[in-house]
Amino acid sequence: MKNNKITIIGAGLAGSEAALQFADAGWEVKLFEMRPRVQTEAHTTPYFAEIVCSNSFKSTLEDTASGLLKAEMKMLGAKLLDIAVENAVPAGNALAVDRDAFAESVTLRIKTHQNIEVINEEVASLPSGKTIIATGPLTSHGLTKALLNLIGEQQLYFFDAIAPIVSADSLNRDIVFSKTRYDKGDADYLNCPFSEEEYYRFVNALNEGEKHTAHEFENDFFHNPDFHFYENCTPIEELARRGEDTLRFGVMRPVGLEDPRTGKRPYGVLQLRAENREFTAYNLVGCQTMLRYPEQKRIFRLIPGLENAEILRYGSIHRNTYLNSPAILNEDFSLKNANHIHIAGQLSGVEGYVESILSGLIVSRVIMDKLPMPPATTITGGLWRHLLTPSENFQPQNANFGFIPSFPGKFKNKMLKKKAYSERALEDMQTFISNFKGQN
Ligand SMILES: Cc1cc2nc3c(=O)[nH]c(=O)nc-3n(C[C@H](O)[C@H](O)[C@H](O)COP(=O)(O)OP(=O)(O)OC[C@H]3O[C@@H](n4cnc5c(N)ncnc54)[C@H](O)[C@@H]3O)c2cc1C
């Protein structure tokens, strides 16, 4: 094939998937990877597609969001998922891999591919030809600076300070009420009203909850004078530690939020902000946290109205370089002000191993054969829309059912609902793929 050339920067999960997609389709690929010459703070090996923490690619059950995503990706022809299955270790209903064997297999496939040239260098300036940048959450400082120069400081983030997201249908509507402060604007917020006793019980639980400690490299980064972007990231448990009333005079202040059912001002109010236009998921405002996941489940369920809350995404705070994609990317994931440069992987605003592979897959397919966006009923379609839909507070997302339009009022049983989501998604993805093949 003539003239079909692409440069890919970063041989992580997204970059490796993209490289194999292009190379198998006959494109000439130049793949830059800086390790092991320059290491990131989390990687430890010279291998491509190294997974830096858990060895799990999560559930394979199709009635979970992660399992459904993998099923959709299989239909779309994801290469790294097959390699993961070849290197799987027993893990019940999850796909877990022997991390070294997986990364070695990916590295071997890439290094022996006749269409891929591997260049073992850090890239610190932006190339002029067609390029995919897939350098991940720990993008090197040199390339980060080059990106900053191109897109501007406002469009690049260094940290995730994310609050949990809960599903709308798990909220107790007998307690949670809809209202904006002083009734100004549309009643887009939901409110969880605390009594005095409930408030202090919650604050005490935050103080006593088991927390993650920041990695040393994150501490270094927080204090790096070159990068002073650590704003609005204070964990809720740190605010609680500063004083037992800090929250109710700050993020949980109840003024202007009288409970319409009692006419009284609660002792404190936790607000919930809609995560999507379908109002299927809500963000716990101000609850960015370093609490461990089981503790988040236990403690956030102490909030009145959230007794049975289903957490769709847990809160966290960590170094995570990512772009404000909806503001700066075209529909083909290229930069609006440099459209030969495409962005893939976690840098573009997906979160997670499998989601990063998905991103490498879709960006390469969009470039090669203009794959359109799959239906909104699929997890792939939901994640894809997330990357391109403007949002005041854009943050990386992993696969979750909050992306999928619900069946209004149809299911009381959560398992049946998820099964129905999954069946609809797989059917819609099948139709989408058949239609696409029919047109090409
Ligand atoms: C500490 C940490 C723990 C995580 N744990 C999990 C987890 O348990 N489960 C989960 O699902 N997700 C986890 N993630 C999130 C995320 O899914 C992974 O980071 C994932 O690997 C991202 O894929 P990626 O392809 O975007 O980037 P990466 O897989 O990180 O790949 C990027 C590659 O680019 C290279 N690179 C960077 N800069 C340059 C440059 N200038 N020139 C050349 N090469 C460069 C890097 O060396 C790396 O190989 C974690 C992230 C971090 C940071």
Ligand as a Chemical Component Dictionary entry (heavy atoms), coordinates in Angstrom:
data_LIG
# 
_chem_comp.id                   LIG 
_chem_comp.type                 NON-POLYMER 
_chem_comp.pdbx_formal_charge   0 
_chem_comp.three_letter_code    LIG 
# 
loop_
_chem_comp_atom.comp_id 
_chem_comp_atom.atom_id 
_chem_comp_atom.alt_atom_id 
_chem_comp_atom.type_symbol 
_chem_comp_atom.charge 
_chem_comp_atom.model_Cartn_x 
_chem_comp_atom.model_Cartn_y 
_chem_comp_atom.model_Cartn_z 
_chem_comp_atom.pdbx_ordinal 
LIG C1  C1  C 0 -0.021 4.354  38.729 1  
LIG C2  C2  C 0 -1.157 3.950  37.846 2  
LIG C3  C3  C 0 -1.910 2.805  38.157 3  
LIG C4  C4  C 0 -2.969 2.409  37.336 4  
LIG N1  N1  N 0 -3.670 1.280  37.652 5  
LIG C5  C5  C 0 -4.665 0.846  36.850 6  
LIG C6  C6  C 0 -5.363 -0.376 37.140 7  
LIG O1  O1  O 0 -5.061 -1.063 38.112 8  
LIG N2  N2  N 0 -6.359 -0.768 36.296 9  
LIG C7  C7  C 0 -6.702 -0.046 35.200 10 
LIG O2  O2  O 0 -7.604 -0.459 34.455 11 
LIG N3  N3  N 0 -6.057 1.129  34.903 12 
LIG C8  C8  C 0 -5.073 1.579  35.693 13 
LIG N4  N4  N 0 -4.395 2.762  35.412 14 
LIG C9  C9  C 0 -4.922 3.610  34.348 15 
LIG C10 C10 C 0 -4.574 3.341  32.871 16 
LIG O3  O3  O 0 -5.498 2.489  32.358 17 
LIG C11 C11 C 0 -3.235 2.877  32.509 18 
LIG O4  O4  O 0 -2.335 3.866  32.866 19 
LIG C12 C12 C 0 -3.084 2.538  31.000 20 
LIG O5  O5  O 0 -1.870 1.909  30.846 21 
LIG C13 C13 C 0 -3.183 3.741  30.067 22 
LIG O6  O6  O 0 -2.944 3.330  28.751 23 
LIG P1  P1  P 0 -2.237 4.297  27.693 24 
LIG O7  O7  O 0 -1.959 3.476  26.476 25 
LIG O8  O8  O 0 -3.027 5.521  27.527 26 
LIG O9  O9  O 0 -0.849 4.723  28.377 27 
LIG P2  P2  P 0 0.359  3.793  28.840 28 
LIG O10 O10 O 0 -0.033 2.364  28.877 29 
LIG O11 O11 O 0 0.906  4.409  30.079 30 
LIG O12 O12 O 0 1.407  3.954  27.662 31 
LIG C14 C14 C 0 2.047  5.158  27.370 32 
LIG C15 C15 C 0 3.426  4.833  26.849 33 
LIG O13 O13 O 0 4.004  6.026  26.332 34 
LIG C16 C16 C 0 5.380  6.080  26.696 35 
LIG N5  N5  N 0 5.776  7.499  26.669 36 
LIG C17 C17 C 0 5.393  8.501  27.503 37 
LIG N6  N6  N 0 5.911  9.678  27.080 38 
LIG C18 C18 C 0 6.643  9.425  25.960 39 
LIG C19 C19 C 0 7.411  10.220 25.059 40 
LIG N7  N7  N 0 7.524  11.541 25.208 41 
LIG N8  N8  N 0 8.056  9.608  24.013 42 
LIG C20 C20 C 0 7.938  8.253  23.835 43 
LIG N9  N9  N 0 7.232  7.448  24.646 44 
LIG C21 C21 C 0 6.567  8.014  25.697 45 
LIG C22 C22 C 0 5.404  5.437  28.080 46 
LIG O14 O14 O 0 6.685  4.945  28.383 47 
LIG C23 C23 C 0 4.356  4.317  27.924 48 
LIG O15 O15 O 0 4.951  3.123  27.496 49 
LIG C24 C24 C 0 -3.326 3.179  36.196 50 
LIG C25 C25 C 0 -2.573 4.328  35.891 51 
LIG C26 C26 C 0 -1.507 4.701  36.696 52 
LIG C27 C27 C 0 -0.722 5.921  36.334 53 
# 
loop_
_chem_comp_bond.comp_id 
_chem_comp_bond.atom_id_1 
_chem_comp_bond.atom_id_2 
_chem_comp_bond.value_order 
_chem_comp_bond.pdbx_ordinal 
LIG C1  C2  SING 1  
LIG C2  C3  SING 2  
LIG C2  C26 DOUB 3  
LIG C3  C4  DOUB 4  
LIG C4  N1  SING 5  
LIG C4  C24 SING 6  
LIG N1  C5  DOUB 7  
LIG C5  C6  SING 8  
LIG C5  C8  SING 9  
LIG C6  O1  DOUB 10 
LIG C6  N2  SING 11 
LIG N2  C7  SING 12 
LIG C7  O2  DOUB 13 
LIG C7  N3  SING 14 
LIG N3  C8  DOUB 15 
LIG C8  N4  SING 16 
LIG N4  C9  SING 17 
LIG N4  C24 SING 18 
LIG C9  C10 SING 19 
LIG C10 O3  SING 20 
LIG C10 C11 SING 21 
LIG C11 O4  SING 22 
LIG C11 C12 SING 23 
LIG C12 O5  SING 24 
LIG C12 C13 SING 25 
LIG C13 O6  SING 26 
LIG O6  P1  SING 27 
LIG P1  O7  DOUB 28 
LIG P1  O8  SING 29 
LIG P1  O9  SING 30 
LIG O9  P2  SING 31 
LIG P2  O10 DOUB 32 
LIG P2  O11 SING 33 
LIG P2  O12 SING 34 
LIG O12 C14 SING 35 
LIG C14 C15 SING 36 
LIG C15 O13 SING 37 
LIG C15 C23 SING 38 
LIG O13 C16 SING 39 
LIG C16 N5  SING 40 
LIG C16 C22 SING 41 
LIG N5  C17 SING 42 
LIG N5  C21 SING 43 
LIG C17 N6  DOUB 44 
LIG N6  C18 SING 45 
LIG C18 C19 SING 46 
LIG C18 C21 DOUB 47 
LIG C19 N7  SING 48 
LIG C19 N8  DOUB 49 
LIG N8  C20 SING 50 
LIG C20 N9  DOUB 51 
LIG N9  C21 SING 52 
LIG C22 O14 SING 53 
LIG C22 C23 SING 54 
LIG C23 O15 SING 55 
LIG C24 C25 DOUB 56 
LIG C25 C26 SING 57 
LIG C26 C27 SING 58 
# 
